[in-house]
Amino acid sequence: MKYVSTRGRAPALSFSEILLGGLAPDGGLYLPETYPHFDAADLAAMRKMDYRELAFAILSRLADDIPAADLKALVDKTYTVEAYSHGRPDSDFGQITPLRKLEDGLYILELSNGPTLAFKDMAMQLLGNLFEYALDKVGQDINILGATSGDTGSAAEYAMRGKHNVRVFMLSPAQGMTPFQQAQMYSLQDANIFNIAVRGVFDDCQDIVKNVSNDLEFKAKYRIGAVNSINWGRIAAQVIYYFKAYFAATANAGQQVSFCVPSGNFGNVCAGHIARMMGLPVAQLVVATNENDVLDEFFRSGVYRPRTAAQTLHTSSPSMDISKASNFERFIADLAGRDYARVAELWKAVDAGGSFDLNADGLFAKVKDFGFASASSSHADRVATIRMAWSRYQTMIDTHTADGLKVGLEHRQPGIPMICLETALPAKFEETIREALNLRPERPAGLENLEALPRRVQTMDPDTAAIQAYIARHADDPLPR
Ligand SMILES: *Cc1c(COP(=O)(O)O)cnc(C)c1O
C-alpha cells in the first residue's frame, strides 16, 4: 500500500513514512493510492469481531508496512476497556464505542468514553502508541508543536503523556476554552507536556505554529513535529468505529445504514467516506455544521468558499468553529476521480484566499454518488435538541452532538438506521447544558474536582520569537523513563 498526494506531485510513500509528517511536499494531503476493499465474505467475518480485532483487520490493510505482530500489539495496548470506560457508568464498556439506541432506527454512537471525553481520543490514543513505536525504530525523539481551541490539545497531551520519546508543546488561548477544558490540560504534571497559554485567541496560537513551521532551520534543529487534523494516522484510526457501528446497528449482510457527523475540519466524516470507499454499505453520510457552515454551503450549492478568521463565528459548539475544512481536499480528490492536476488547480485558488465552484464541470452532480448530504444548525437548535433528547430519550448530549442529532433527524429514511456520532460528553460544555436543562452535567468519576487541581502552565504573549526561545530551552529536557 502506497500513499500519494492529492496534488499528485510528491513521491509515493508507505504508512510509516507519512506517519510523522504533515502535508506532502507539494502541499497536498496523503491518500492511499487505491483503497483496500472488503467484500461480502470479509464483512461477514468482520461482523463477529470485537473492537481490537476489527481495528487490526482494518489497519493491517492500511499500515501494511508495520509487521503484523507489532501492529496487533499496538492495537491491543490502545483499545482497552480501561482507557475507554470512565465516560459512562451505564455504557457497554467492552464495546469501546457502544451504540446507544434512542428509538427504532435512531442511534447515537458513543465515541467520548476516552480520557479527554471527546471522540478525538479514539484516534489520538493510537497515534501516541504509533509515534512512540516509529520513533523507537529510528532511535529519535520529537517535539510536537500544536495549537488548540480545546479538544485536540487535550487529546494529544493525554495520548503523549509519559511517552519516552515525545515532548508536547501545546499553545492554547489564555481565554476562550471552557473551564473544564483548561483544567483538563493545565492540570497535567507530566514532564514531557508543556502547556503554553497565549495571551490572545486561537488564531494567534495557530499563526505562531505556522510561523514556526516556516522556520525550517528551527524546525530541523529542534525536531519539531505535529499531530494536527490532517494526519493520516488519525483518519485511518477513525475508519474503525464506522465499521463497528455498522455491525452493531444491522443484523443482515448488505443492509445499509446512514451516519450523521458533526463536522469542522472534515476529519471525522472523511473517515466515514473512506469506510464507504472500502466497501461498508453506507446509504448517506450527512455532514452537520453549526453556524460556520462552509461545508453545508458546499454540499448544498457546489461552491466551496472558505472564510477568513474574522468571518468565523464563536458558537456554543466551539470545536466546529472553523473557516477552512482542512481534510476536505481528500474527498475532492475522490470526487474528481483522482484527477490530481484538477485538485491542485482548485486548491491554488483556495490557498490564494479564493473559492471554487464545481457546478460548471459536472463534478458537483457526482456528490450524490458518494452519499453526501448536509445541513446546519444554530444555538437555538442546539438548546432545543439538548432538551428534546433529555425529555424524549433521557439522554444528555453535548452541543456538538446536538448539532448532529438535529441534522440526523432531518435526514432519516425509512428502513435505514440513522447513526448520529457523539463527539464529546456534555461535561465538557457545561454552560450550554445549564442553559438548556438547568442541570449540571454529570462528570465521570475522578474528575469532580478537576478545576481545583494544581496547574502546570506557562502564560506568554503571542510572540513567536519568545515562544521559540521557550521551546529551545526545553527541547532537550529529560524524557520519562
Ligand atoms: C474536533 C471536534 C469536532 C469536529 O471534528 P472534525 O473531524 O474536525 O470534523 C466536532 N466535535 C467535537 C467535540 C470535536 O472535538
The ligand as a MOL file (V3000), in Angstrom:
LIG
                    3D

  0  0  0     0  0            999 V3000
M  V30 BEGIN CTAB
M  V30 COUNTS 15 15 0 0 0
M  V30 BEGIN ATOM
M  V30 1 C -12.9220 18.1000 16.6460 0
M  V30 2 C -14.3620 18.0800 17.0260 0
M  V30 3 C -15.3870 18.1150 16.0530 0
M  V30 4 C -15.0970 18.2590 14.5770 0
M  V30 5 O -14.4800 17.1430 14.0340 0
M  V30 6 P -13.7670 17.1840 12.6050 0
M  V30 7 O -13.0880 15.8870 12.4890 0
M  V30 8 O -12.8080 18.3350 12.6570 0
M  V30 9 O -14.8200 17.4050 11.5820 0
M  V30 10 C -16.6890 18.0220 16.4770 0
M  V30 11 N -16.9950 17.9320 17.7940 0
M  V30 12 C -16.0510 17.9020 18.7540 0
M  V30 13 C -16.4690 17.8220 20.1820 0
M  V30 14 C -14.7040 17.9730 18.4030 0
M  V30 15 O -13.7590 17.9620 19.3660 0
M  V30 END ATOM
M  V30 BEGIN BOND
M  V30 1 1 1 2
M  V30 2 1 2 3
M  V30 3 2 2 14
M  V30 4 1 3 4
M  V30 5 2 3 10
M  V30 6 1 4 5
M  V30 7 1 5 6
M  V30 8 2 6 7
M  V30 9 1 6 8
M  V30 10 1 6 9
M  V30 11 1 10 11
M  V30 12 2 11 12
M  V30 13 1 12 13
M  V30 14 1 12 14
M  V30 15 1 14 15
M  V30 END BOND
M  V30 END CTAB
M  END
